[in-house]
């Protein structure tokens, strides 16, 4: 999948302090997979941060854009594509069932799953493109709730070695935050539901 019209961030500083009161307390957060109207995601990558607003939806996929030019796509709780960075995640597809992409939430025990990744550099040079890169992952058993929040860690290896973190409300299993790998040499993309104007 190509995300057209998205420039490389380069030095176009995303860095801004988070507005006071911008982040929503965990008890009122909505699922990342289905934010209510008027809500956005607070996105952080490295030292850069800003609001990402929904711009389009195609079935289970939601397209988000930051004012500074970063675009990413989520399917359920997963980030499955990016544009606007030096390395682009063209596509991430599950091999088998991925509970984070569907309605069924992962159980409390460990889960094994795999992903197929397509990557490219922002300049689109063919020698930099990698298709069908497979990673085998294990989502560890849920950690005991601290402050009403359960953490799940996903450890992946194969074509790339990385870990993803997901935080769920213990009361109802709703995903409220995530920290996800989006490409070699890039810091993880951190997402949290935010409300504009607060």
Residue frames as qw, qx, qy, qz and C-alpha x, y, z in Angstrom:
[[0.000, 0.890, 0.456, 0.000, 0.00, 0.00, 0.00],
 [0.418, 0.198, -0.010, 0.886, 1.41, 3.38, -0.93],
 [0.138, -0.808, -0.446, 0.360, 0.42, 6.50, 0.98],
 [0.461, 0.494, 0.246, 0.695, 0.72, 9.31, -1.54],
 [0.050, -0.834, -0.128, -0.535, 1.27, 12.99, -0.84],
 [0.686, -0.723, -0.033, 0.080, 3.29, 12.53, 2.33],
 [0.385, 0.783, -0.392, 0.293, 6.65, 14.23, 2.58],
 [0.724, -0.048, -0.511, 0.461, 9.64, 13.15, 4.63],
 [0.424, -0.874, -0.222, 0.085, 9.66, 14.84, 8.01],
 [0.595, 0.451, -0.203, 0.634, 13.40, 15.34, 7.95],
 [0.311, -0.039, -0.435, 0.844, 14.14, 18.35, 10.08],
 [0.309, -0.479, -0.274, -0.774, 10.60, 19.72, 10.03],
 [0.034, 0.171, -0.764, 0.621, 10.40, 19.73, 13.81],
 [0.528, -0.461, -0.635, -0.325, 7.51, 17.82, 15.25],
 [0.450, -0.200, -0.639, 0.591, 8.74, 18.60, 18.73],
 [0.277, -0.551, -0.038, -0.786, 6.26, 20.52, 20.85],
 [0.088, -0.071, 0.811, -0.573, 5.39, 20.16, 24.51],
 [0.168, -0.457, -0.854, -0.181, 2.09, 18.40, 25.11],
 [0.256, -0.536, -0.078, -0.801, -0.67, 20.92, 25.84],
 [0.141, -0.135, 0.743, -0.640, -1.62, 20.94, 29.51],
 [0.587, 0.191, 0.531, -0.580, -4.52, 18.60, 30.13],
 [0.500, 0.390, -0.525, -0.568, -4.27, 17.11, 26.63],
 [0.326, 0.095, -0.939, -0.048, -3.97, 13.46, 27.65],
 [0.684, -0.367, -0.204, -0.596, -7.08, 11.76, 28.91],
 [0.432, -0.416, 0.711, -0.367, -7.13, 9.89, 32.24],
 [0.077, 0.119, -0.970, -0.199, -7.17, 6.08, 31.74],
 [0.255, 0.326, 0.826, -0.382, -10.65, 5.68, 33.19],
 [0.466, 0.666, 0.261, -0.521, -12.25, 7.74, 30.38],
 [0.012, 0.461, -0.675, -0.576, -10.14, 6.58, 27.43],
 [0.841, 0.345, 0.098, -0.405, -11.84, 4.98, 24.45],
 [0.860, -0.010, 0.427, 0.280, -10.38, 2.04, 22.47],
 [0.150, -0.517, 0.466, 0.702, -7.65, 3.03, 20.03],
 [0.245, 0.161, 0.855, 0.429, -9.41, 0.92, 17.43],
 [0.021, -0.665, -0.644, -0.378, -12.59, 3.02, 17.55],
 [0.183, -0.189, -0.315, 0.912, -12.09, 6.56, 18.87],
 [0.182, 0.736, 0.613, -0.222, -15.37, 8.49, 19.23],
 [0.349, 0.754, 0.258, 0.493, -16.06, 11.51, 16.99],
 [0.150, -0.948, 0.079, -0.268, -14.04, 14.57, 17.96],
 [0.716, -0.598, 0.319, 0.168, -11.19, 12.56, 19.41],
 [0.537, 0.721, -0.437, 0.028, -7.68, 12.20, 18.11],
 [0.919, -0.186, -0.166, 0.307, -4.59, 10.21, 18.97],
 [0.189, -0.912, 0.356, 0.079, -1.66, 11.77, 20.75],
 [0.934, 0.281, -0.062, 0.213, 1.32, 10.42, 18.82],
 [0.289, -0.851, 0.417, 0.132, 4.96, 10.46, 19.88],
 [0.927, 0.271, -0.038, 0.257, 7.99, 9.25, 17.97],
 [0.595, 0.164, -0.243, 0.749, 11.31, 9.94, 19.62],
 [0.175, -0.306, -0.331, 0.875, 11.30, 13.56, 20.81],
 [0.207, -0.087, -0.377, -0.899, 8.58, 14.55, 18.35],
 [0.078, 0.395, 0.855, -0.328, 4.94, 14.68, 19.38],
 [0.269, 0.086, -0.152, -0.947, 1.59, 15.99, 18.18],
 [0.649, 0.251, 0.493, -0.522, -2.05, 15.21, 17.55],
 [0.004, -0.051, 0.854, 0.517, -2.96, 12.70, 14.86],
 [0.543, 0.260, 0.285, -0.746, -6.48, 13.09, 13.51],
 [0.565, 0.239, 0.782, 0.108, -8.53, 10.51, 11.60],
 [0.183, 0.449, -0.319, -0.814, -8.75, 11.43, 7.92],
 [0.647, 0.193, -0.508, -0.535, -10.25, 8.32, 6.34],
 [0.586, -0.185, 0.742, -0.266, -11.59, 4.87, 7.11],
 [0.600, 0.285, -0.604, -0.441, -11.60, 1.83, 4.84],
 [0.805, -0.194, -0.555, -0.074, -13.27, -1.08, 6.58],
 [0.750, -0.578, -0.218, 0.237, -11.27, -1.84, 9.72],
 [0.615, 0.063, -0.013, 0.786, -8.43, 0.47, 8.65],
 [0.090, -0.959, -0.227, 0.147, -8.18, 4.04, 9.90],
 [0.590, 0.423, 0.002, 0.687, -5.87, 6.61, 8.36],
 [0.396, -0.836, -0.201, 0.321, -4.38, 9.21, 10.71],
 [0.525, 0.569, 0.010, 0.633, -2.43, 12.37, 9.86],
 [0.440, -0.609, -0.219, 0.623, -0.39, 14.73, 11.96],
 [0.216, 0.951, 0.080, -0.206, -0.22, 18.41, 10.94],
 [0.228, -0.735, 0.532, 0.353, 3.52, 17.97, 10.43],
 [0.528, 0.504, -0.541, -0.418, 3.03, 15.34, 7.71],
 [0.083, -0.197, 0.972, -0.099, 3.35, 11.96, 9.42],
 [0.758, -0.001, -0.199, -0.621, 0.64, 9.55, 8.24],
 [0.049, -0.196, 0.971, -0.124, -0.04, 6.14, 9.73],
 [0.676, -0.121, -0.443, -0.576, -2.71, 3.51, 9.36],
 [0.315, -0.222, 0.812, -0.438, -4.19, 1.38, 12.13],
 [0.649, -0.106, -0.619, -0.430, -6.12, -1.85, 11.84],
 [0.739, -0.532, -0.406, 0.075, -7.64, -2.60, 15.19],
 [0.494, -0.838, 0.090, 0.215, -4.89, -1.72, 17.64],
 [0.760, -0.084, 0.334, 0.551, -2.04, -2.38, 15.15],
 [0.158, 0.790, -0.261, -0.532, -0.09, 0.20, 13.20],
 [0.819, 0.212, 0.512, 0.145, 0.02, -1.43, 9.75],
 [0.583, 0.529, 0.239, 0.569, 1.49, 1.30, 7.51],
 [0.286, -0.764, -0.090, 0.571, 3.35, 4.62, 7.77],
 [0.543, 0.586, 0.211, 0.563, 4.50, 7.47, 5.54],
 [0.075, -0.951, 0.018, -0.300, 6.38, 10.69, 6.12],
 [0.620, -0.678, 0.375, 0.122, 9.45, 9.15, 7.75],
 [0.116, 0.654, -0.683, -0.303, 12.82, 8.12, 6.27],
 [0.030, 0.042, -0.993, -0.104, 11.74, 4.46, 6.53],
 [0.612, -0.028, -0.063, -0.788, 8.18, 3.52, 5.58],
 [0.361, 0.063, 0.913, -0.177, 6.19, 0.54, 6.72],
 [0.315, 0.061, -0.548, -0.772, 4.33, -0.16, 3.48],
 [0.779, -0.224, -0.313, -0.495, 2.27, -2.99, 4.96],
 [0.119, -0.278, 0.878, -0.371, 2.05, -5.31, 7.93],
 [0.754, -0.081, -0.354, -0.546, -0.16, -8.36, 7.52],
 [0.617, -0.376, 0.607, -0.330, -0.92, -11.05, 10.06],
 [0.449, 0.198, -0.845, -0.211, -0.05, -14.67, 9.31],
 [0.360, -0.337, -0.853, 0.168, -2.94, -16.42, 10.99],
 [0.310, -0.825, -0.444, -0.159, -5.04, -14.82, 13.72],
 [0.305, 0.197, -0.322, 0.874, -4.00, -11.59, 15.41],
 [0.231, -0.657, -0.692, 0.192, -6.32, -10.79, 18.32],
 [0.180, -0.521, -0.133, 0.823, -5.27, -7.13, 18.26],
 [0.070, 0.067, -0.497, -0.862, -6.76, -6.67, 14.78],
 [0.340, -0.357, -0.762, -0.420, -10.17, -8.12, 15.55],
 [0.530, -0.594, -0.098, -0.597, -13.05, -7.91, 17.95],
 [0.894, -0.355, -0.262, 0.080, -11.78, -10.77, 20.14],
 [0.140, -0.874, 0.414, -0.212, -9.33, -9.57, 22.77],
 [0.533, 0.339, -0.752, 0.191, -6.28, -11.69, 23.63],
 [0.790, -0.508, -0.338, -0.064, -6.73, -13.99, 26.62],
 [0.431, -0.867, 0.245, -0.050, -4.62, -13.60, 29.76],
 [0.837, -0.258, 0.381, 0.297, -2.07, -16.23, 28.76],
 [0.206, -0.490, 0.526, 0.664, 0.74, -16.04, 26.18],
 [0.712, 0.610, 0.263, -0.225, -0.14, -15.87, 22.48],
 [0.481, -0.238, 0.573, 0.619, 2.02, -16.83, 19.48],
 [0.521, 0.782, 0.293, -0.176, 1.59, -14.99, 16.20],
 [0.563, -0.087, 0.409, 0.713, 3.51, -13.89, 13.10],
 [0.279, 0.847, 0.134, -0.433, 3.55, -10.87, 10.81],
 [0.665, 0.299, 0.380, 0.569, 4.66, -10.29, 7.22],
 [0.124, -0.816, -0.059, 0.562, 6.24, -6.86, 6.69],
 [0.594, 0.570, 0.266, 0.501, 6.87, -4.77, 3.57],
 [0.357, -0.762, -0.037, 0.539, 9.35, -1.91, 4.05],
 [0.579, 0.590, 0.201, 0.525, 10.85, 0.83, 1.87],
 [0.349, -0.283, -0.127, 0.884, 12.91, 4.00, 2.18],
 [0.221, 0.740, 0.338, -0.538, 11.11, 7.30, 1.63],
 [0.124, 0.589, -0.441, -0.666, 12.97, 7.93, -1.63],
 [0.851, 0.328, 0.184, -0.365, 11.52, 4.74, -3.11],
 [0.218, 0.603, -0.736, -0.218, 14.80, 3.24, -4.32],
 [0.896, 0.029, -0.332, -0.293, 14.14, -0.38, -5.36],
 [0.601, 0.246, -0.675, 0.350, 17.30, -1.69, -3.67],
 [0.102, -0.243, 0.575, -0.775, 15.99, -0.36, -0.34],
 [0.730, -0.143, -0.084, -0.663, 12.63, -2.16, -0.61],
 [0.010, 0.157, -0.970, 0.188, 11.99, -5.34, 1.37],
 [0.691, -0.094, -0.202, -0.688, 8.85, -7.39, 0.81],
 [0.893, -0.126, -0.387, -0.191, 7.50, -10.41, 2.68],
 [0.220, 0.419, -0.699, 0.536, 9.83, -10.05, 5.67],
 [0.721, -0.434, -0.485, -0.240, 8.50, -12.40, 8.38],
 [0.036, -0.437, 0.638, -0.633, 8.73, -11.96, 12.14],
 [0.602, -0.338, -0.723, -0.030, 7.63, -14.58, 14.68],
 [0.159, -0.505, 0.288, -0.798, 6.18, -13.07, 17.84],
 [0.456, -0.356, -0.787, 0.215, 5.12, -14.06, 21.30],
 [0.287, -0.640, 0.002, -0.712, 2.72, -11.90, 23.28],
 [0.228, 0.121, -0.815, 0.519, 3.61, -12.52, 26.90],
 [0.322, -0.585, -0.742, 0.062, 0.98, -13.26, 29.54],
 [0.112, -0.834, -0.137, -0.523, -0.66, -10.17, 30.95],
 [0.312, 0.181, -0.569, 0.739, 1.07, -8.47, 33.83],
 [0.224, -0.591, -0.700, 0.332, -0.93, -7.92, 37.04],
 [0.057, 0.845, 0.316, 0.429, -2.93, -4.69, 36.99],
 [0.422, -0.289, -0.278, 0.813, -1.19, -1.64, 38.46],
 [0.116, 0.336, 0.071, -0.932, -3.37, 1.43, 38.77],
 [0.639, 0.471, 0.414, -0.446, -6.15, -0.37, 36.91],
 [0.543, 0.690, -0.354, -0.320, -3.98, -1.00, 33.82],
 [0.893, -0.100, 0.417, 0.139, -2.65, -4.32, 32.43],
 [0.158, 0.740, -0.516, -0.402, 0.47, -4.38, 30.26],
 [0.930, 0.180, 0.311, 0.070, 1.12, -6.91, 27.50],
 [0.099, -0.715, 0.542, 0.429, 4.55, -7.16, 25.88],
 [0.898, 0.416, 0.136, -0.049, 5.01, -8.65, 22.41],
 [0.356, -0.633, 0.576, 0.374, 8.53, -9.86, 21.57],
 [0.814, 0.560, 0.083, -0.134, 9.34, -10.45, 17.89],
 [0.349, -0.569, 0.625, 0.405, 12.33, -11.90, 16.06],
 [0.735, 0.410, 0.510, 0.179, 13.20, -13.02, 12.56],
 [0.485, 0.618, 0.222, 0.577, 13.58, -10.41, 9.81],
 [0.010, -0.656, 0.225, -0.721, 13.69, -7.82, 12.61],
 [0.505, -0.290, -0.703, 0.409, 14.05, -8.00, 16.38],
 [0.130, -0.372, 0.088, -0.915, 11.85, -5.69, 18.44],
 [0.120, -0.382, -0.846, 0.353, 9.20, -5.51, 21.16],
 [0.233, -0.486, -0.316, -0.781, 5.79, -3.85, 21.24],
 [0.063, -0.165, -0.734, 0.656, 3.92, -2.79, 24.37],
 [0.333, -0.460, -0.515, -0.642, 0.16, -2.57, 24.82],
 [0.031, 0.018, 0.655, -0.755, -1.73, -1.28, 27.85],
 [0.357, -0.426, -0.699, -0.449, -5.31, -2.33, 28.57],
 [0.447, -0.419, 0.277, -0.741, -7.82, -1.18, 31.17],
 [0.022, 0.082, -0.972, 0.220, -8.15, -4.05, 33.61],
 [0.450, 0.227, 0.518, -0.691, -11.86, -3.35, 34.17],
 [0.728, 0.500, 0.254, -0.394, -12.99, -4.00, 30.60],
 [0.749, 0.011, 0.524, 0.406, -9.95, -5.03, 28.53],
 [0.421, 0.894, 0.152, 0.026, -10.02, -1.86, 26.42],
 [0.704, 0.099, 0.045, 0.701, -6.70, -0.92, 24.81],
 [0.111, -0.956, -0.199, 0.187, -5.73, 2.57, 25.94],
 [0.026, -0.870, 0.422, 0.255, -2.08, 2.99, 24.94],
 [0.954, 0.162, 0.152, 0.201, 0.52, 1.34, 22.75],
 [0.125, -0.796, 0.488, 0.335, 4.19, 1.58, 21.83],
 [0.897, 0.300, 0.326, 0.002, 4.92, -0.07, 18.49],
 [0.456, -0.329, 0.548, 0.619, 7.94, -0.76, 16.26],
 [0.569, 0.736, 0.221, -0.292, 7.54, 0.83, 12.82],
 [0.730, 0.651, -0.131, 0.161, 10.90, 0.26, 11.15],
 [0.812, -0.119, -0.115, 0.560, 14.64, -0.23, 11.54],
 [0.407, 0.144, -0.054, 0.900, 16.49, 2.79, 12.85],
 [0.266, -0.552, -0.196, -0.766, 13.30, 4.52, 14.01],
 [0.150, -0.108, 0.712, -0.677, 12.11, 5.02, 17.57],
 [0.032, 0.406, 0.913, -0.005, 8.82, 3.32, 18.47],
 [0.232, -0.393, -0.288, -0.842, 5.54, 5.07, 17.72],
 [0.060, -0.244, -0.782, 0.570, 3.64, 5.74, 20.95],
 [0.264, -0.398, -0.486, -0.732, -0.11, 6.28, 20.75],
 [0.062, -0.329, -0.744, 0.579, -2.65, 7.43, 23.29],
 [0.021, 0.720, 0.615, 0.320, -6.20, 8.65, 22.89],
 [0.196, -0.183, -0.204, 0.942, -6.48, 12.41, 23.28],
 [0.130, 0.791, 0.596, -0.045, -9.33, 14.91, 23.28],
 [0.323, 0.377, 0.138, 0.857, -8.93, 18.14, 21.39],
 [0.210, -0.670, -0.150, -0.696, -9.69, 21.33, 23.26],
 [0.744, -0.618, -0.254, 0.016, -9.00, 20.02, 26.75]]
